[in-house]
Amino acid sequence: MTSSEYSLKSYIEIMNREVGAESLLVIKHILSGKGEPVDLALIYVDGLVNKDIVDRDILHPLMLHIDEEINGKENLADYLAKRYIAMSNTTIMSDINEAIINVKRGNSIIFVNNQPNFIIVDTKGGEYRAIEESTVEIAARAPKESFVENISTNISMIRRSIRDKNLVFERITLGQRTQSDIVLVYLKDVADDDVVNNVRERLKSVNADRANSSGIVEKFIEDNTYSVFPQIYSTERVDKVVSRILEGRVGILINGTPMALTAPATFMEFFHSVEDYYDRFVVTNAFRIIRFIAIFIVITSAPAYLVIIKFNTELIPVNFLIPIIQSRMDIALTPFLEIFLMELIIEFLREGGLRLPSKIAQTLSVVGGIIVGDMAVESKFVSPTTLFIICISVVASFVTPNYEMSLSVRFIRFPMLILANTLGVLGIALGWFFLLIHLFSLESFGVPYFAINKYRDLKDSIVRSPFWKMNNRPDSVPHKDDIRQQSNRSWKWGKKK
């Protein structure tokens, strides 16, 4: 290349063209050095950098502290970076594409006139939300910190938790227009190479304008987009991502969103709460069983009630039959319509509560539920028994720890209700049959989604074994290193009587 191609004018034209002249690109010309000064150009995007760092550690030394003749020095960019720029993270590069990428990430670029090399200075800044406690996944005994929108902060939180030299952070840029930074996180001596390559290839195959949200990225790379079940685990808790990385999974961090993804995912892990691993295992097992009972109640309670009062009234004990008959006298709607409409109204209240400010949403949920339920019974649109069954189903739906899975479980009860109204008990049986068939057919990055046939995984599925028995990593997740821990009870077994 000729010297004219390394001129400041040429560099600035390229940066304006590739970054965008109207994208708040700041270009500061600098004359530096004694005698015949050297022309420099500092370029950054306004709003992405910490201007205090730029002024104090770049402009001030380059404009005021150079008391020597630097014109004509070889490798001038390297000399300036080592002697005058008081920053810990500076890089000398010659590829102009690296300058374009880094200036979009919030770094500053220093170009030297007629020099092939330039300086990249880490000046990332701007306003970001501080680390806070998770508002969705609350736990009493677990760590309080959760991910934020700044990917550098999220990386540092994982690095503080896993200090192993084999921890890998692999950066990928996604989105034709958003050009979002995405980081794969995994342990290279634990995570299976095929799984890592699979995740990487799927991410790199995404060709879309926008890829700056965990929900969007998840939909692009999941196996079955038409399934109601989430096949990639999403969380804003740091400890959850750390524990899954240690099991051999791959974490996916996305700049601009506090939700991290982990893959591959299995069905059972969506029903594991973060407190399951901090409480005593006997207590944990009791609550896990309650969660699975709650799932069955959400999906089956209303359809089973409909079948009994519509098709199989002979199954109702006499002590319950008479009160039910009395409560259903003069009801305007059919059993199916009253159940379906009440379920629909509950969903209206939930959606309304999500869209309104928190204080108003709480009032809507409580007062709205009481008023609607009371008026529905008073006006003879629904019976008290029906309302009681719906209330049990609603309360049970709150037990599922993962929000996405909770939505899926709530959705399933509607087709199950239609099947029960059409085919009775056979409809419920067919509904569960097709549901299980669908679950067994799903995969997550080559891993069976409904993997319940692995004996070793039974130590942490529906129930959990004591930690000292969980010496191996889950069989359902491919991995290189099978040993998670050695036996930790030798002090007790070797104790002399």
C-alpha positions in Angstrom: 0.0 0.0 0.0 1.2 3.6 -0.7 1.6 6.2 2.0 -1.5 8.1 0.7 -3.6 5.1 1.7 -2.3 5.5 5.3 -3.1 9.2 5.4 -5.5 10.6 8.0 -7.8 11.7 5.2 -8.0 8.1 3.9 -8.6 6.7 7.4 -11.3 9.2 8.2 -13.1 8.6 4.9 -13.2 4.8 5.6 -14.4 5.3 9.2 -17.1 7.7 8.1 -18.2 5.3 5.4 -18.2 2.1 7.4 -19.4 3.4 10.8 -21.6 6.1 9.5 -20.9 9.8 9.3 -24.1 10.6 11.1 -23.7 8.0 13.9 -22.3 10.5 16.4 -18.8 9.8 15.3 -16.3 12.1 16.9 -13.1 13.0 15.1 -10.5 15.0 17.0 -7.3 16.1 15.2 -4.2 16.4 17.3 -0.8 17.9 16.6 1.8 16.1 18.8 5.5 16.5 19.5 8.1 19.2 19.4 9.6 20.7 16.3 7.6 19.4 13.3 4.5 17.9 15.0 2.9 14.7 13.9 -0.7 14.6 12.7 -2.9 12.3 14.8 -6.6 11.6 14.7 -8.6 10.4 17.7 -11.9 8.7 16.6 -14.7 7.4 18.8 -18.5 7.2 19.0 -20.1 9.7 21.3 -22.2 8.0 24.1 -20.2 4.8 24.0 -17.0 6.0 25.6 -16.0 7.4 29.0 -15.0 10.9 28.1 -13.1 11.4 31.4 -10.7 8.6 30.3 -10.4 10.0 26.8 -9.5 13.5 28.2 -7.3 12.4 31.0 -5.4 9.4 29.5 -5.3 10.2 25.8 -5.7 13.8 24.9 -3.9 15.3 27.9 -0.6 13.3 27.5 -0.6 13.4 23.6 -1.2 17.2 23.5 0.7 18.5 26.5 3.3 15.9 27.7 5.3 15.1 24.6 8.5 17.2 24.9 10.5 15.4 22.3 10.7 15.2 18.5 8.7 12.2 17.4 8.3 12.9 13.7 10.2 10.2 11.8 10.3 7.6 14.6 9.8 4.0 13.4 6.7 2.2 14.8 5.4 5.5 16.1 2.0 4.1 17.1 3.7 1.4 19.3 6.0 4.1 20.8 3.2 6.4 21.8 1.1 3.5 23.3 4.0 2.4 25.4 5.3 5.7 26.5 2.5 8.3 26.7 -0.9 6.6 26.8 -1.4 5.7 30.4 -4.0 2.9 29.8 -3.7 -0.8 30.8 -5.5 -2.0 27.7 -4.1 -0.8 24.4 -3.6 -2.7 21.2 -1.6 -2.0 18.1 -3.4 -3.1 14.9 -3.1 -2.6 11.2 -6.3 -4.1 9.9 -8.8 -1.3 9.3 -11.7 -3.7 9.9 -10.6 -4.1 13.5 -10.8 -0.4 13.9 -14.3 -0.3 12.6 -15.4 -3.2 14.9 -13.8 -1.7 18.0 -15.1 1.8 17.5 -18.6 0.4 17.4 -17.9 -1.4 20.7 -17.0 1.8 22.5 -13.2 1.8 22.1 -11.2 4.8 20.8 -8.9 4.6 17.8 -5.8 6.7 17.4 -4.5 7.0 13.8 -1.1 8.3 12.9 -0.7 10.1 9.6 1.1 8.0 6.9 1.5 5.1 9.3 0.0 1.6 8.7 -0.5 0.8 12.4 -3.0 2.5 14.7 -3.8 2.3 18.4 -7.0 0.8 19.9 -7.7 2.1 23.4 -10.2 0.6 25.7 -12.4 3.5 26.7 -15.8 1.8 26.9 -18.2 3.8 29.0 -21.7 5.2 29.0 -24.5 4.7 31.4 -25.3 1.2 32.5 -27.6 -0.3 35.1 -25.8 -1.4 38.3 -25.7 -5.0 39.4 -29.0 -5.7 41.3 -30.9 -8.6 42.8 -33.0 -10.6 40.3 -36.6 -9.5 40.3 -37.9 -12.6 38.5 -35.9 -15.5 40.1 -35.8 -14.5 43.8 -34.1 -16.8 46.3 -33.5 -16.4 50.1 -30.2 -18.2 50.5 -28.7 -17.8 47.0 -26.3 -15.1 45.8 -28.2 -11.8 45.0 -26.3 -10.6 41.9 -27.9 -11.0 38.5 -26.9 -10.2 35.0 -27.1 -6.7 33.6 -27.3 -5.2 30.0 -23.5 -4.7 29.9 -21.8 -7.8 28.5 -18.4 -6.9 30.0 -19.9 -6.8 33.5 -21.6 -10.1 32.9 -18.3 -11.7 31.7 -16.5 -10.4 34.8 -19.2 -11.9 37.1 -18.7 -15.3 35.5 -15.0 -15.0 35.7 -15.1 -14.2 39.4 -17.1 -17.4 40.0 -15.1 -19.7 37.7 -11.3 -19.1 37.9 -10.3 -22.1 35.9 -7.8 -21.6 33.1 -9.9 -23.7 30.8 -12.8 -21.2 30.9 -13.3 -19.8 27.4 -15.0 -16.6 26.3 -15.6 -16.7 22.5 -16.9 -13.5 20.9 -19.3 -13.5 17.9 -21.0 -10.6 16.2 -24.6 -11.1 15.1 -27.1 -8.9 13.4 -26.6 -7.2 10.0 -27.7 -3.8 11.5 -27.5 -4.2 15.3 -24.1 -6.0 15.1 -24.6 -7.2 18.6 -21.7 -8.8 20.6 -22.5 -12.4 21.6 -20.1 -14.4 23.8 -20.0 -18.2 24.1 -18.9 -19.3 27.6 -17.7 -22.9 28.2 -15.0 -25.0 29.8 -12.9 -26.4 27.0 -11.9 -29.5 29.0 -15.5 -30.3 30.0 -17.9 -29.1 27.3 -18.3 -31.6 24.4 -16.7 -30.3 21.1 -19.7 -31.3 19.0 -22.1 -29.4 21.2 -19.8 -26.3 21.2 -19.4 -26.5 17.4 -23.2 -27.0 17.0 -24.0 -23.9 19.0 -21.3 -21.8 17.3 -22.4 -22.8 13.8 -26.1 -22.1 14.5 -25.2 -18.7 15.8 -23.0 -17.9 12.8 -25.8 -19.0 10.4 -28.1 -16.3 11.8 -28.6 -13.7 9.0 -31.0 -11.0 10.3 -31.0 -7.3 10.9 -31.6 -7.7 14.6 -30.1 -10.2 17.1 -29.8 -8.1 20.3 -32.2 -10.0 22.5 -32.0 -13.4 24.1 -35.5 -14.2 23.0 -34.7 -13.4 19.4 -31.5 -15.4 19.3 -33.1 -18.3 21.1 -35.8 -18.6 18.4 -33.2 -18.5 15.6 -31.1 -21.4 17.0 -33.6 -23.7 18.8 -34.4 -27.1 17.2 -38.2 -27.0 17.0 -39.6 -23.5 16.7 -43.2 -24.8 16.5 -43.1 -26.5 20.0 -44.7 -24.7 22.9 -41.8 -25.9 25.1 -38.6 -23.8 25.5 -35.5 -25.8 24.3 -32.9 -23.4 25.6 -32.7 -22.4 29.2 -32.8 -18.6 29.9 -32.0 -17.0 33.2 -30.7 -13.7 34.7 -29.0 -15.4 37.6 -25.2 -15.7 37.5 -25.1 -18.8 39.8 -27.5 -20.7 37.5 -25.3 -20.1 34.4 -22.1 -21.0 36.4 -23.6 -24.3 37.6 -24.7 -25.2 34.0 -21.3 -24.4 32.6 -19.7 -26.6 35.2 -22.0 -29.4 34.0 -20.6 -29.1 30.5 -23.2 -26.8 28.9 -22.5 -23.7 26.8 -23.5 -20.3 28.1 -24.6 -17.6 25.6 -24.2 -13.9 26.7 -25.8 -11.2 24.6 -24.9 -7.5 24.9 -27.9 -5.4 25.7 -29.9 -8.0 27.6 -29.7 -9.2 31.2 -30.9 -12.7 30.2 -28.3 -15.4 29.5 -28.9 -18.6 27.6 -27.5 -22.1 28.3 -27.6 -25.1 26.0 -28.4 -27.9 25.6 -31.4 -27.9 27.9 -33.5 -30.8 29.2 -37.2 -30.8 30.3 -36.5 -31.5 34.0 -34.1 -28.5 34.6 -37.0 -26.1 34.0 -38.6 -27.3 37.2 -35.5 -26.9 39.4 -35.4 -23.8 41.5 -32.2 -22.1 42.4 -32.9 -22.7 46.1 -33.0 -26.5 45.5 -29.2 -26.5 45.7 -28.9 -24.3 48.8 -31.6 -26.0 51.0 -31.4 -29.4 52.6 -32.1 -32.1 50.1 -35.0 -33.6 52.1 -36.8 -30.3 52.0 -35.8 -29.8 48.4 -37.3 -33.1 47.4 -40.6 -32.4 49.1 -41.0 -29.1 47.2 -39.9 -30.7 43.8 -42.6 -33.3 44.2 -45.1 -30.5 44.9 -44.1 -28.7 41.7 -44.7 -31.8 39.6 -48.1 -32.3 41.3 -48.9 -28.7 40.5 -48.1 -29.2 36.8 -50.5 -32.1 36.7 -53.2 -30.0 38.5 -52.8 -27.1 36.0 -53.1 -29.3 33.0 -55.7 -31.8 34.2 -57.9 -30.3 37.0 -60.3 -28.3 34.9 -60.6 -30.9 32.1 -61.1 -33.7 34.7 -63.8 -31.6 36.4 -65.5 -31.0 33.1 -65.5 -34.7 32.2 -67.0 -35.7 35.6 -69.9 -33.2 35.5 -70.6 -33.7 31.8 -69.9 -37.3 31.0 -69.3 -39.3 34.2 -71.5 -37.9 37.0 -71.7 -41.4 38.4 -68.1 -41.0 39.6 -69.1 -38.2 42.0 -69.7 -39.4 45.6 -73.2 -38.7 46.8 -72.0 -36.3 49.5 -70.5 -34.1 46.8 -73.1 -34.7 44.1 -76.0 -32.9 45.8 -74.0 -29.6 46.5 -72.6 -29.6 43.0 -76.2 -30.0 41.5 -77.5 -27.2 43.7 -74.6 -24.9 42.8 -75.2 -25.5 39.1 -78.9 -24.7 39.2 -79.9 -21.8 36.9 -76.3 -21.5 35.5 -76.6 -19.8 32.1 -73.5 -21.3 30.5 -72.6 -24.8 29.7 -69.8 -26.4 31.8 -67.3 -26.1 29.0 -68.1 -22.4 28.3 -68.0 -21.4 32.0 -64.6 -23.1 32.5 -63.2 -21.8 29.3 -64.4 -18.2 29.8 -63.1 -18.1 33.4 -59.7 -19.4 32.3 -59.7 -16.7 29.6 -60.6 -14.0 32.1 -57.7 -15.1 34.4 -55.3 -14.7 31.4 -56.7 -11.2 30.7 -56.0 -10.2 34.3 -52.5 -11.7 34.1 -51.7 -9.9 30.9 -53.1 -6.7 32.2 -51.0 -7.0 35.3 -47.8 -7.4 33.2 -48.5 -4.3 31.1 -49.5 -1.9 33.9 -47.2 -0.2 36.5 -46.4 -2.6 39.4 -48.6 -0.9 42.1 -51.6 -0.7 39.7 -51.0 -4.3 38.6 -51.2 -5.6 42.2 -54.5 -3.8 42.6 -55.8 -5.1 39.3 -54.8 -8.7 40.2 -56.4 -8.8 43.6 -59.4 -6.5 43.2 -60.1 -7.5 39.7 -60.0 -11.2 40.6 -62.3 -10.8 43.6 -64.8 -8.6 41.7 -64.9 -10.7 38.6 -65.3 -14.0 40.5 -68.0 -12.6 42.9 -70.0 -11.0 40.1 -69.7 -14.1 37.9 -71.2 -16.3 40.7 -73.8 -13.7 41.6 -75.0 -13.3 38.0 -75.2 -17.1 37.6 -72.7 -17.2 34.8 -70.5 -19.7 36.6 -71.0 -22.0 39.6 -69.0 -21.7 42.9 -67.6 -25.2 42.3 -66.2 -24.2 38.9 -64.7 -21.0 40.3 -63.0 -23.1 43.1 -61.5 -25.5 40.5 -60.2 -22.6 38.4 -58.7 -20.9 41.5 -56.8 -24.1 42.4 -55.5 -24.3 38.8 -54.4 -20.7 38.9 -52.5 -21.0 42.3 -50.8 -24.2 41.1 -49.6 -22.4 37.9 -47.5 -20.1 40.1 -45.3 -23.0 41.4 -43.3 -23.5 38.2 -39.9 -21.7 38.7 -39.2 -20.9 35.1 -41.4 -18.3 33.5 -41.2 -19.6 30.0 -42.1 -23.1 31.1 -44.9 -21.7 33.2 -46.4 -20.1 30.0 -46.1 -23.4 28.2 -47.9 -25.3 30.9 -50.7 -22.7 31.1 -51.2 -22.9 27.3 -51.5 -26.7 27.3 -54.6 -26.7 29.5 -56.7 -25.1 26.7 -56.3 -27.8 24.1 -56.6 -30.4 26.9 -59.9 -28.7 27.9 -61.2 -28.9 24.3 -60.3 -32.6 24.0 -62.0 -33.3 27.3 -65.2 -31.5 26.2 -65.1 -33.5 22.9 -64.0 -37.0 23.9 -64.4 -37.1 27.7 -61.9 -39.3 29.6 -60.5 -40.5 26.3 -59.7 -36.9 25.3 -57.6 -36.4 28.4 -55.8 -39.7 27.9 -55.1 -38.8 24.2 -53.9 -35.3 25.3 -51.4 -36.8 27.7 -50.4 -39.4 25.2 -49.6 -36.9 22.4 -48.0 -34.6 25.0 -45.5 -37.3 26.0 -44.9 -38.3 22.4 -44.1 -34.7 21.6 -41.7 -34.4 24.6 -39.9 -37.6 23.6 -39.5 -36.3 20.0 -37.8 -33.1 21.0 -34.0 -32.5 21.0 -31.8 -29.6 22.2 -28.6 -29.4 20.2 -28.6 -33.2 19.6 -29.5 -34.0 23.3 -32.8 -35.7 24.0 -35.1 -33.1 25.6 -37.1 -35.5 27.7 -34.1 -37.6 28.9 -35.6 -39.6 31.8 -33.9 -42.9 31.0 -30.5 -42.0 32.4 -30.0 -43.8 35.7 -27.3 -41.4 36.9 -29.5 -38.3 36.1 -32.1 -39.6 38.6 -29.9 -38.2 41.3 -31.0 -34.7 40.2 -34.3 -34.9 38.3 -37.6 -35.3 40.1 -35.7 -35.5 43.4 -32.2 -34.7 44.4 -29.6 -36.8 46.1 -27.3 -35.4 48.8 -24.4 -33.4 47.2 -21.8 -35.9 48.4 -23.4 -38.6 46.2 -23.5 -36.4 43.0 -19.9 -37.2 42.0 -20.5 -37.4 38.3 -21.8 -34.9 35.7 -25.2 -35.6 34.2 -25.3 -38.3 31.5 -27.9 -36.4 29.6 -25.4 -33.6 28.8 -22.4 -34.7 26.6 -19.1 -33.9 28.3 -15.4 -34.7 28.2 -14.7 -34.9 32.0 -17.1 -37.2 33.8 -15.9 -36.6 37.3 -17.4 -33.6 39.0 -16.1 -34.3 42.5 -14.5 -37.0 44.6 -16.2 -38.7 47.6 -16.4 -36.1 50.4 -17.5 -38.4 53.2 -14.3 -40.4 53.8 -13.8 -38.6 57.1 -17.0 -40.2 58.4 -16.5 -43.6 57.0 -12.9 -43.8 58.2 -13.7 -42.7 61.7 -12.7 -45.2 64.4 -15.3 -46.4 66.9 
